[in-house]
């Protein structure tokens, strides 16, 4: 019983820390200015096309994704989902404010460092709250349902597929809104492409070598 309580406490802590790190990492991406993660690129394209406030648009899109999760596998909706919905934006905004205040004109090398930190941090963050299994963001649930519910390949490939779809639709929506091809980098950059192709595999690395051992209270096994 005591062990079950410890595991429950770990799950809650991993969920909270995971969502907070995810929010901070998005702030790092924005500060680096090399492109945001694929889902945010989709939102940027929609924001350019749909004539309503971004806050309202974000709620609508996440509400649709929430319905998808509820109808396919509702156990992905939990404490991490609620924290993600209500706190992620504010933490990201505060992180970006602090960084812009401390370094209003960052050097190229500094931006590269924050891009690398952002990629590593967001993969660790997603690994933590996915492993905790107390809910994930509505977007993260899509690849998890494809992998675990529908058995469509491994998670890493499902995540790459959903990220690529987000990028493609983000670009299409941006062009339909009247945006110029030369300005596409405003929503899709090198950071977007890196996360699209490497986020899934990196999350699995963190799962096997950090998050699962942390939850189960054991050291990661080394492959001979």
Secondary structure, DSSP 8 states (H G I E B T S, - for coil): -HHHHHHHHHHHHHHHHHHHHHHHHHHHHHHHTS---HHHHHHHHHHHHS-S-HHHHHHHHHHHHHHHHHHH-GGG-SHHHHHHHHHHHHHHHHHHHHHHHH-TT--HHHHHHHHHHHHHHHHHHHHHHHHHTS---TTHHHHHIIIIIS--S-HHHHHHHHHHHHHHHHHHHHHHTT--GGGGGGT--HHHHHHHHHHHHHHHHHIIIIIHHHHHTS------
